[in-house]
Amino acid sequence: MHFFLTLDKNGSVGFSPFREGNDQNSSVVSYLSVPLSCATIQAVQGQLCRRGPFDFWFKGSKRKDTKLEILKILKVFGWNESDLTWKECSPAPVIDQGPPEEQNNEVEKAFNQLTRGRQLSTGDLRGLARELKIKEDDIKRLAQANVEKGRAKWVPAVSPIGKGWRCQRCGERDVEEWPSQYEMAATCRSCESIGASTSLDALYRDEHSLLGGPSEVIFRPHWVLTDAQHLASEQVFEFIKDPCEETALLWAACGAGKTEVCFPSAAWALKQGKSILFAAPRQDVINDIAPRLHRDFPDYPFQVLSGTSSAKFQGGGMVLATTHQVLRFWRAFDVIFMDEMDAFPYSGSRALEWGLNHALRQGGKILYLTATPSSEGLKAVRQGKMRLIRLPARHHRTSLPVPIWVKSRITIDPNGCTSEWASQSILLRAQGPVLVFVPKIAWIDPWIKCFRQCFPGWQVDGSYSADPGRSSKIERLRQGEFDIFVSTTILERGITLSRIQVVVLGADHPVFDERALVQMAGRVGRTIESPVGSVLFMSKRMTKAMKTAVQWIEEQNKCALELGLIEA
């Protein structure tokens, strides 16, 4: 997207997607004939600020001097001076007035509602134009009108920073540089999954909170908090109200119901006019939270955004979004509940972390929720930089199953079931269905064949991330149709299975860190109907990750026991 540098009657410099400015800005008297990228305009702005005691808008300066100064700067940037001329604006022609004013007002109202707190690429604006059933130029005019009123900004999608670049959507500095017609340009690959981001494009950045003030909220929880949840919920509420603290960590046991713990604080914040974001790395977590919010916040409008969302533009002061979709917001939220902060793809992603932090309004708060905190998070807690809230017990007041290490005498690979595997499987199956985790996709089919040969009367299957039958198989697993199910770590989070028993084959494999092992063990004993079960770590050796996973689980049980939240 390109813009025209403009001059008004007083010599003030501006820019617009349109040659003669927006309809609402009739003071524009001339414009530069060649459109420029927003990044180039930003660079010109920087040069102008350094060359004299005046700012980018040049209030009170002479138009002729201003024009010459801009041409000199662009010449230094490599532009051909003969290509650059200033054009005088002619009186606006009389054109068809288009839709009635009432209809225009409705479109403007819808645009302003759907873009609150957003930062949108040109592609996003085109998509919104299609949803509003208006032309692309009309959506640009609506955006430009807000910019001129000081309600929004145009910023380069990828901006020059010193000798390098930075993506203004995700903060990534490791970008792909390439030569354009007049200047070097750059493309960000880090966030291209939600649309292109280049230095030749611009972002429309709305500067409003999602809520304009206090809102009416009907909060009707369909559950009663357990003692453990009530204690944690009170601490979350204290954190949200505390004006001094900005971040906190809610460390919960797997299956302890950490999300519902946040609902009372979310209801209070909405009533105060504070906008809320529930974020998670994966869409299955968002899709799991959505019906629970619909249930407990009847009739309250909120947005559900993921890569598969049918409606990309929605209204509402509460948002549920995957961390990739959060990149489309800017300084929009007063409170962020970040669930599963240690999970892929958020964990280790500089871009997604940058996006989450920049979606927070000044003075806002982030509460990180996880059963397996990162080392950085625990370090921040130890240093007193982050409040720690504990939720160590499940609702049924039964301790978490502690994994048992089964030392293998032979290398664990899918070469066939020995009597050792067969006997262990029979014992586990007597307690319930068996979920077998393996470290490699290449192990799935061989182990399925192995178990089928050993147990011809059993229902055995498995799945992995790219399995086309994944959804149907997992639904059958939920229904209890399998005796043994083999899986990669796709099932380590976000699934509750009745009476399930867990085996981790090759638990010493490097792909299984302590967080993955804790999450896999956390599939067992989640329901009141089957609060206990077995977790086996099968490997030739005991790794540090395995020891840490066991220690974390035992420490949660110890904490819960000391607080009187589980039975001895």
C-alpha positions as CSV (number, residue, x, y, z in Angstrom):
1,M,0.0,0.0,0.0
2,H,1.4,3.4,-1.0
3,F,0.7,7.0,0.1
4,F,0.9,10.5,-1.4
5,L,2.8,13.1,0.5
6,T,0.5,16.2,0.8
7,L,0.8,19.9,1.7
8,D,-2.0,22.0,3.0
9,K,-2.6,25.7,2.9
10,N,-0.3,26.4,5.9
11,G,2.6,24.3,4.5
12,S,1.9,21.4,6.8
13,V,3.0,18.0,5.5
14,G,0.8,14.9,5.6
15,F,0.1,11.8,3.7
16,S,-2.9,9.9,2.3
17,P,-3.7,6.9,0.2
18,F,-5.5,9.3,-2.1
19,R,-3.8,12.0,-4.3
20,E,-5.9,14.9,-3.1
21,G,-6.4,13.8,0.4
22,N,-9.5,12.5,2.1
23,D,-12.9,14.1,1.4
24,Q,-12.8,15.5,5.0
25,N,-9.5,17.2,4.5
26,S,-10.3,20.0,1.9
27,S,-7.3,22.0,3.0
28,V,-4.8,20.0,0.9
29,V,-3.5,22.1,-1.9
30,S,-0.7,20.0,-3.5
31,Y,0.7,16.5,-3.5
32,L,3.8,14.6,-4.6
33,S,3.1,12.9,-7.9
34,V,4.8,9.6,-7.1
35,P,3.3,7.5,-4.3
36,L,5.7,6.3,-1.6
37,S,5.7,3.4,0.8
38,C,4.9,4.1,4.5
39,A,8.5,3.0,5.3
40,T,9.9,5.6,2.9
41,I,7.7,8.3,4.4
42,Q,8.8,7.3,7.9
43,A,12.5,7.7,6.7
44,V,11.7,11.1,5.2
45,Q,10.1,12.1,8.5
46,G,13.3,11.1,10.3
47,Q,15.5,13.1,8.0
48,L,13.2,16.2,8.3
49,C,13.3,16.1,12.0
50,R,17.1,16.0,12.0
51,R,17.5,18.8,9.5
52,G,15.7,21.6,11.3
53,P,13.9,22.7,14.4
54,F,10.6,21.6,13.1
55,D,8.6,18.3,13.2
56,F,7.2,16.2,10.5
57,W,4.1,18.3,10.1
58,F,6.0,21.6,9.5
59,K,3.4,23.9,10.9
60,G,3.9,27.4,9.8
61,S,6.7,26.6,7.3
62,K,6.6,27.8,3.6
63,R,5.3,25.3,1.1
64,K,8.0,26.0,-1.5
65,D,10.9,25.4,1.0
66,T,9.2,22.3,2.2
67,K,8.8,20.8,-1.2
68,L,12.4,21.4,-2.1
69,E,13.6,19.8,1.2
70,I,11.5,16.7,0.6
71,L,12.9,16.3,-3.0
72,K,16.5,16.6,-1.7
73,I,15.9,13.9,0.8
74,L,14.3,11.5,-1.7
75,K,17.2,12.1,-4.1
76,V,19.6,11.0,-1.4
77,F,17.5,7.9,-1.0
78,G,18.1,7.1,-4.7
79,W,15.0,8.5,-6.3
80,N,15.3,10.1,-9.8
81,E,14.5,13.8,-9.3
82,S,12.9,14.0,-12.7
83,D,10.3,11.5,-11.6
84,L,9.3,13.6,-8.6
85,T,7.0,16.5,-9.2
86,W,4.5,18.4,-7.1
87,K,0.9,18.6,-8.4
88,E,-1.6,21.2,-7.4
89,C,-5.0,20.0,-6.3
90,S,-7.9,20.9,-8.5
91,P,-11.4,21.4,-7.1
92,A,-13.1,18.2,-6.2
93,P,-15.3,17.0,-9.1
94,V,-19.0,16.4,-8.5
95,I,-19.5,12.7,-8.3
96,D,-22.3,10.3,-7.6
97,Q,-23.1,10.5,-4.0
98,G,-23.5,6.7,-3.7
99,P,-25.5,5.2,-0.8
100,P,-27.7,7.4,1.4
101,E,-26.0,9.2,4.3
102,E,-27.8,7.0,6.7
103,Q,-26.3,3.9,5.1
104,N,-22.8,5.5,5.1
105,N,-23.1,6.2,8.8
106,E,-24.0,2.6,9.4
107,V,-21.0,1.4,7.5
108,E,-18.7,3.8,9.3
109,K,-20.1,2.6,12.6
110,A,-19.6,-1.0,11.7
111,F,-16.0,-0.3,10.5
112,N,-15.1,1.5,13.8
113,Q,-16.6,-1.3,15.9
114,L,-14.9,-4.1,14.1
115,T,-11.5,-2.4,14.0
116,R,-11.2,-1.3,17.6
117,G,-7.8,-2.2,19.0
118,R,-6.8,-3.9,15.8
119,Q,-3.7,-3.6,13.6
120,L,-4.7,-4.6,10.1
121,S,-2.7,-5.3,6.9
122,T,-3.9,-4.2,3.5
123,G,-5.1,-7.8,3.0
124,D,-7.1,-7.6,6.2
125,L,-8.7,-4.3,5.1
126,R,-9.7,-5.9,1.8
127,G,-11.3,-8.8,3.7
128,L,-13.2,-6.3,5.9
129,A,-14.4,-4.5,2.8
130,R,-15.8,-7.7,1.4
131,E,-17.6,-8.4,4.7
132,L,-19.0,-4.8,4.8
133,K,-19.9,-5.1,1.1
134,I,-18.1,-1.9,0.1
135,K,-15.3,-1.0,-2.3
136,E,-11.6,-1.2,-1.3
137,D,-11.2,2.6,-1.8
138,D,-14.1,3.1,0.6
139,I,-12.5,1.1,3.3
140,K,-9.3,3.1,2.8
141,R,-11.3,6.3,3.1
142,L,-12.8,5.2,6.4
143,A,-9.4,4.3,7.7
144,Q,-7.8,7.6,6.5
145,A,-10.6,9.6,8.2
146,N,-9.8,8.0,11.5
147,V,-6.1,8.7,11.0
148,E,-6.8,12.4,10.3
149,K,-8.9,12.6,13.4
150,G,-6.1,11.1,15.5
151,R,-7.9,7.9,16.3
152,A,-5.6,5.6,14.3
153,K,-2.2,5.5,12.6
154,W,-0.6,4.2,9.4
155,V,2.7,2.4,10.2
156,P,5.1,0.5,7.9
157,A,4.4,-3.2,8.1
158,V,8.2,-3.7,8.1
159,S,10.2,-0.6,9.3
160,P,13.8,0.3,8.9
161,I,15.5,0.3,12.3
162,G,19.1,1.5,12.3
163,K,21.0,-0.6,9.8
164,G,18.3,-3.3,9.8
165,W,14.6,-3.9,9.8
166,R,11.8,-4.8,12.2
167,C,8.3,-6.2,11.5
168,Q,5.8,-3.9,13.2
169,R,3.3,-6.7,13.6
170,C,5.5,-9.4,15.3
171,G,8.7,-7.6,16.1
172,E,10.9,-9.9,14.1
173,R,14.2,-8.4,13.0
174,D,15.5,-11.4,11.1
175,V,13.8,-10.5,7.8
176,E,14.4,-11.2,4.1
177,E,15.9,-8.2,2.3
178,W,15.5,-7.6,-1.4
179,P,15.9,-4.8,-4.0
180,S,12.7,-3.0,-5.1
181,Q,12.5,-0.4,-7.9
182,Y,14.0,2.6,-6.0
183,E,15.1,1.2,-2.6
184,M,15.9,-1.9,-0.6
185,A,12.8,-3.6,0.8
186,A,12.2,-6.4,3.3
187,T,9.7,-9.2,3.9
188,C,8.9,-10.8,7.3
189,R,8.5,-14.5,7.1
190,S,7.9,-15.0,10.8
191,C,4.2,-13.9,10.7
192,E,3.4,-14.6,7.0
193,S,0.9,-17.3,8.1
194,I,-1.6,-14.5,8.8
195,G,-0.8,-12.6,5.6
196,A,2.1,-10.8,3.9
197,S,4.2,-8.2,5.8
198,T,6.6,-6.2,3.8
199,S,8.3,-2.7,4.0
200,L,6.2,-1.7,0.9
201,D,3.0,-2.3,2.8
202,A,1.4,-0.6,5.7
203,L,-0.6,-1.5,8.8
204,Y,-3.7,0.3,9.9
205,R,-3.4,0.6,13.7
206,D,-6.5,1.6,15.6
207,E,-5.8,3.1,19.1
208,H,-9.0,2.3,21.0
209,S,-9.6,-0.2,23.7
210,L,-12.2,-2.8,22.8
211,L,-14.5,-1.3,25.5
212,G,-15.4,2.3,25.7
213,G,-16.3,2.1,29.4
214,P,-18.0,-0.2,31.9
215,S,-20.3,-2.8,30.4
216,E,-23.3,-4.8,31.7
217,V,-22.2,-8.4,32.4
218,I,-24.3,-11.3,33.4
219,F,-22.1,-13.9,35.0
220,R,-23.8,-17.2,35.9
221,P,-21.2,-19.9,36.6
222,H,-22.6,-23.4,36.2
223,W,-20.1,-24.9,38.7
224,V,-19.0,-24.5,42.3
225,L,-15.3,-23.8,42.9
226,T,-13.5,-26.4,44.9
227,D,-11.5,-25.3,47.9
228,A,-8.3,-25.3,45.8
229,Q,-9.9,-23.3,43.0
230,H,-11.5,-20.9,45.4
231,L,-8.2,-20.1,47.0
232,A,-6.5,-19.6,43.6
233,S,-9.5,-17.5,42.3
234,E,-9.1,-15.1,45.3
235,Q,-5.4,-14.7,44.6
236,V,-6.1,-14.1,40.8
237,F,-8.7,-11.4,41.9
238,E,-6.1,-9.8,44.2
239,F,-3.6,-9.7,41.3
240,I,-6.1,-8.1,38.8
241,K,-7.0,-5.4,41.3
242,D,-3.4,-4.7,42.4
243,P,-2.2,-1.5,40.7
244,C,1.5,-2.4,41.1
245,E,1.9,-5.9,39.7
246,E,1.9,-6.5,35.9
247,T,2.5,-10.2,35.6
248,A,1.6,-13.4,37.5
249,L,2.0,-17.1,37.0
250,L,-0.8,-19.6,37.9
251,W,0.9,-22.9,38.3
252,A,-1.8,-25.6,38.3
253,A,-1.9,-29.3,38.4
254,C,-3.0,-31.0,35.2
255,G,-6.8,-31.2,35.2
256,A,-7.2,-28.8,38.1
257,G,-9.6,-26.5,36.3
258,K,-7.3,-23.4,36.0
259,T,-9.4,-21.7,33.3
260,E,-12.6,-21.4,35.4
261,V,-10.5,-19.9,38.2
262,C,-10.1,-16.8,36.0
263,F,-13.8,-16.4,35.1
264,P,-14.9,-14.4,38.3
265,S,-12.0,-11.9,37.8
266,A,-12.9,-11.6,34.1
267,A,-16.5,-10.8,34.9
268,W,-15.4,-8.1,37.4
269,A,-12.9,-6.6,34.9
270,L,-15.5,-6.4,32.2
271,K,-17.9,-4.6,34.5
272,Q,-15.1,-2.0,35.2
273,G,-14.8,-1.4,31.4
274,K,-11.6,-3.4,31.0
275,S,-11.1,-5.5,27.9
276,I,-10.2,-9.2,28.2
277,L,-8.2,-11.6,26.2
278,F,-8.0,-15.4,26.7
279,A,-5.1,-16.5,24.5
280,A,-3.6,-20.0,23.9
281,P,-1.2,-21.4,21.3
282,R,-3.5,-23.9,19.8
283,Q,-7.0,-23.6,18.4
284,D,-8.3,-26.8,20.2
285,V,-7.7,-25.1,23.5
286,I,-9.6,-22.0,22.3
287,N,-12.4,-24.1,21.0
288,D,-12.6,-25.9,24.3
289,I,-12.9,-22.7,26.3
290,A,-15.5,-21.0,24.0
291,P,-18.5,-23.1,25.0
292,R,-17.7,-22.7,28.7
293,L,-17.7,-19.0,28.4
294,H,-20.9,-19.0,26.4
295,R,-22.4,-21.1,29.2
296,D,-21.2,-18.8,32.1
297,F,-21.5,-15.4,30.3
298,P,-24.9,-15.8,28.7
299,D,-25.7,-13.2,26.0
300,Y,-22.3,-11.4,26.4
301,P,-20.7,-10.7,23.0
302,F,-17.2,-12.0,22.6
303,Q,-14.9,-12.9,19.7
304,V,-13.5,-16.3,18.9
305,L,-10.5,-16.1,16.6
306,S,-8.4,-18.9,15.2
307,G,-7.0,-20.0,11.9
308,T,-10.2,-21.8,11.1
309,S,-12.6,-19.1,12.3
310,S,-15.3,-18.3,9.7
311,A,-15.7,-14.7,10.8
312,K,-12.4,-12.8,11.0
313,F,-14.0,-9.6,12.2
314,Q,-16.2,-9.7,15.3
315,G,-17.3,-7.4,18.0
316,G,-17.1,-7.7,21.7
317,G,-15.0,-6.6,24.7
318,M,-13.8,-10.2,25.4
319,V,-11.7,-12.1,22.9
320,L,-10.6,-15.7,22.7
321,A,-7.7,-16.1,20.2
322,T,-4.8,-18.2,19.3
323,T,-1.5,-16.4,19.7
324,H,-1.1,-16.0,16.0
325,Q,-4.4,-14.1,15.8
326,V,-3.3,-11.9,18.7
327,L,-0.8,-10.4,16.2
328,R,-3.7,-8.5,14.7
329,F,-4.3,-6.5,17.9
330,W,-2.4,-3.5,19.2
331,R,-2.6,-2.1,22.7
332,A,-6.1,-3.4,22.9
333,F,-6.4,-5.4,26.2
334,D,-6.4,-4.5,29.8
335,V,-6.2,-8.1,31.0
336,I,-4.7,-11.1,29.2
337,F,-5.1,-14.7,30.4
338,M,-2.4,-16.6,28.6
339,D,-3.1,-20.3,28.8
340,E,-0.6,-23.1,28.0
341,M,2.2,-20.6,27.7
342,D,4.8,-23.3,27.5
343,A,3.2,-25.1,24.5
344,F,4.1,-25.0,20.9
345,P,4.0,-22.7,18.9
346,Y,4.1,-20.0,21.5
347,S,6.9,-21.4,23.6
348,G,10.3,-20.3,22.1
349,S,8.6,-17.9,19.6
350,R,10.0,-14.4,19.9
351,A,7.3,-13.1,17.4
352,L,4.3,-14.5,19.3
353,E,5.7,-13.3,22.7
354,W,6.3,-9.8,21.2
355,G,2.8,-9.8,19.8
356,L,1.2,-10.8,23.1
357,N,3.1,-8.1,25.0
358,H,2.2,-5.4,22.5
359,A,-1.5,-6.4,22.5
360,L,-1.5,-5.3,26.1
361,R,-2.6,-1.7,27.0
362,Q,-0.3,0.5,29.1
363,G,-0.8,-0.5,32.8
364,G,-2.4,-3.8,31.7
365,K,-1.9,-7.2,33.3
366,I,-0.9,-10.7,32.0
367,L,-1.7,-13.9,33.9
368,Y,0.2,-16.9,32.6
369,L,-1.5,-20.2,33.2
370,T,0.3,-23.6,32.9
371,A,0.8,-26.9,34.5
372,T,4.4,-26.9,33.3
373,P,6.1,-23.5,33.8
374,S,9.1,-22.5,31.8
375,S,12.5,-22.0,33.5
376,E,12.3,-18.3,32.7
377,G,8.9,-18.1,34.4
378,L,10.2,-19.9,37.5
379,K,13.3,-17.7,37.6
380,A,11.1,-14.6,37.5
381,V,9.1,-15.9,40.5
382,R,12.3,-16.7,42.5
383,Q,13.6,-13.1,41.7
384,G,10.3,-11.6,42.9
385,K,9.5,-10.2,39.5
386,M,6.3,-12.3,39.1
387,R,3.6,-13.3,41.6
388,L,3.1,-17.0,41.9
389,I,-0.4,-18.5,42.4
390,R,-0.7,-22.2,43.1
391,L,-3.5,-24.6,42.2
392,P,-2.0,-27.9,43.1
393,A,-5.1,-30.1,43.5
394,R,-7.8,-31.5,41.2
395,H,-11.5,-31.1,42.0
396,H,-11.9,-34.7,43.3
397,R,-9.3,-34.2,46.1
398,T,-7.2,-37.1,45.0
399,S,-3.4,-36.9,44.6
400,L,-1.9,-36.8,41.1
401,P,-0.7,-40.2,39.8
402,V,3.1,-40.3,40.1
403,P,4.9,-42.0,37.2
404,I,6.7,-45.2,37.7
405,W,10.0,-45.9,35.9
406,V,10.1,-49.3,34.2
407,K,13.7,-50.0,33.2
408,S,14.0,-51.8,29.9
409,R,16.7,-54.4,29.4
410,I,16.6,-53.9,25.7
411,T,16.4,-50.9,23.3
412,I,12.8,-49.7,23.0
413,D,11.9,-49.6,19.3
414,P,9.1,-51.0,17.3
415,N,10.8,-54.4,16.5
416,G,8.2,-56.5,18.1
417,C,6.4,-56.9,21.5
418,T,8.5,-58.9,24.0
419,S,6.9,-60.7,26.9
420,E,7.8,-57.6,29.0
421,W,5.6,-55.3,27.0
422,A,2.8,-57.8,26.7
423,S,2.6,-58.4,30.5
424,Q,2.7,-54.7,31.3
425,S,0.0,-54.0,28.7
426,I,-2.3,-56.7,30.1
427,L,-2.0,-55.4,33.7
428,L,-2.7,-51.8,32.5
429,R,-5.7,-52.8,30.3
430,A,-7.3,-54.4,33.3
431,Q,-7.5,-50.9,34.8
432,G,-8.7,-49.1,31.7
433,P,-7.8,-48.2,28.1
434,V,-4.1,-47.7,27.5
435,L,-2.7,-44.5,25.8
436,V,0.8,-45.2,24.6
437,F,3.0,-42.2,23.8
438,V,6.0,-42.6,21.4
439,P,8.7,-40.1,20.4
440,K,8.5,-40.5,16.6
441,I,5.8,-40.6,14.0
442,A,7.8,-43.5,12.4
443,W,7.0,-45.6,15.5
444,I,3.2,-45.3,15.2
445,D,2.4,-47.9,12.5
446,P,5.0,-50.5,13.7
447,W,3.8,-50.4,17.3
448,I,0.1,-50.6,16.1
449,K,1.0,-53.8,14.2
450,C,3.0,-55.1,17.1
451,F,0.1,-54.7,19.6
452,R,-2.4,-56.1,17.1
453,Q,-0.2,-59.2,16.7
454,C,0.1,-59.6,20.5
455,F,-3.5,-58.9,21.2
456,P,-5.6,-60.0,18.2
457,G,-8.9,-59.5,20.1
458,W,-8.2,-56.0,21.1
459,Q,-9.1,-52.7,19.3
460,V,-5.8,-51.0,18.6
461,D,-5.1,-47.9,16.5
462,G,-3.1,-44.6,16.7
463,S,-2.6,-41.1,15.3
464,Y,-0.3,-38.2,14.7
465,S,-0.5,-34.5,13.7
466,A,-0.8,-35.0,10.0
467,D,-3.1,-38.1,10.1
468,P,-6.1,-37.4,7.9
469,G,-8.2,-39.6,10.2
470,R,-7.1,-37.9,13.3
471,S,-10.4,-36.2,14.3
472,S,-12.5,-39.3,13.9
473,K,-10.0,-41.5,15.7
474,I,-9.7,-39.1,18.7
475,E,-13.5,-39.0,18.9
476,R,-13.7,-42.8,19.0
477,L,-10.9,-42.7,21.7
478,R,-13.1,-40.3,23.8
479,Q,-15.9,-42.8,23.4
480,G,-13.7,-45.5,24.8
481,E,-13.7,-47.7,21.7
482,F,-10.0,-48.6,21.8
483,D,-8.0,-51.0,24.1
484,I,-4.7,-49.4,23.1
485,F,-4.1,-46.2,21.3
486,V,-0.6,-45.1,20.1
487,S,0.1,-41.4,19.8
488,T,2.8,-38.8,19.5
489,T,2.6,-35.8,21.8
490,I,-0.5,-34.4,20.0
491,L,-2.5,-35.9,22.9
492,E,-0.3,-34.6,25.7
493,R,-2.6,-31.7,26.4
494,G,-6.3,-30.6,26.3
495,I,-7.9,-34.1,26.4
496,T,-9.7,-35.9,29.2
497,L,-10.3,-39.6,28.8
498,S,-12.2,-41.8,31.3
499,R,-10.2,-44.5,33.0
500,I,-7.2,-43.9,30.8
501,Q,-3.8,-45.4,31.7
502,V,-0.6,-44.0,30.2
503,V,2.7,-45.6,29.0
504,V,5.5,-43.4,27.6
505,L,7.7,-45.7,25.4
506,G,11.2,-44.4,25.1
507,A,10.7,-41.9,27.9
508,D,14.4,-41.1,27.8
509,H,14.2,-39.8,24.2
510,P,15.3,-36.1,23.9
511,V,11.9,-35.1,22.4
512,F,10.3,-35.8,25.8
513,D,11.3,-32.9,28.1
514,E,10.0,-32.6,31.6
515,R,7.0,-30.5,30.5
516,A,5.9,-33.1,27.9
517,L,6.3,-35.9,30.5
518,V,4.2,-34.0,33.1
519,Q,1.5,-33.3,30.6
520,M,1.4,-36.9,29.4
521,A,1.2,-38.2,32.9
522,G,-1.6,-35.6,33.5
523,R,-4.0,-37.5,31.2
524,V,-4.5,-40.0,34.0
525,G,-7.0,-39.7,36.9
526,R,-8.7,-36.5,35.7
527,T,-12.3,-37.5,36.4
528,I,-14.2,-38.1,39.6
529,E,-15.4,-41.5,38.2
530,S,-11.7,-42.6,37.8
531,P,-9.5,-40.3,39.9
532,V,-6.6,-42.8,40.0
533,G,-4.6,-44.7,37.5
534,S,-1.1,-45.7,36.3
535,V,1.6,-43.9,34.5
536,L,4.7,-45.8,33.3
537,F,7.9,-44.3,31.9
538,M,9.6,-47.1,30.0
539,S,13.2,-46.6,29.0
540,K,16.7,-48.0,29.3
541,R,17.9,-45.1,31.4
542,M,16.5,-42.4,33.8
543,T,17.0,-38.9,32.4
544,K,17.1,-35.5,34.1
545,A,13.8,-34.7,32.4
546,M,12.2,-37.8,33.8
547,K,13.5,-37.0,37.3
548,T,12.3,-33.4,37.1
549,A,8.8,-34.5,35.9
550,V,8.4,-36.9,38.8
551,Q,9.7,-34.2,41.2
552,W,7.2,-31.6,39.9
553,I,4.2,-34.0,40.3
554,E,5.3,-35.1,43.8
555,E,5.8,-31.4,44.8
556,Q,2.3,-30.6,43.7
557,N,0.9,-33.4,45.8
558,K,3.0,-32.2,48.8
559,C,1.7,-28.7,48.4
560,A,-1.9,-29.8,48.1
561,L,-1.6,-32.0,51.2
562,E,-0.1,-29.2,53.3
563,L,-2.9,-26.9,52.3
564,G,-5.5,-29.6,53.1
565,L,-6.7,-29.8,49.5
566,I,-6.4,-33.6,49.0
567,E,-6.9,-36.5,51.3
568,A,-3.8,-38.0,52.9
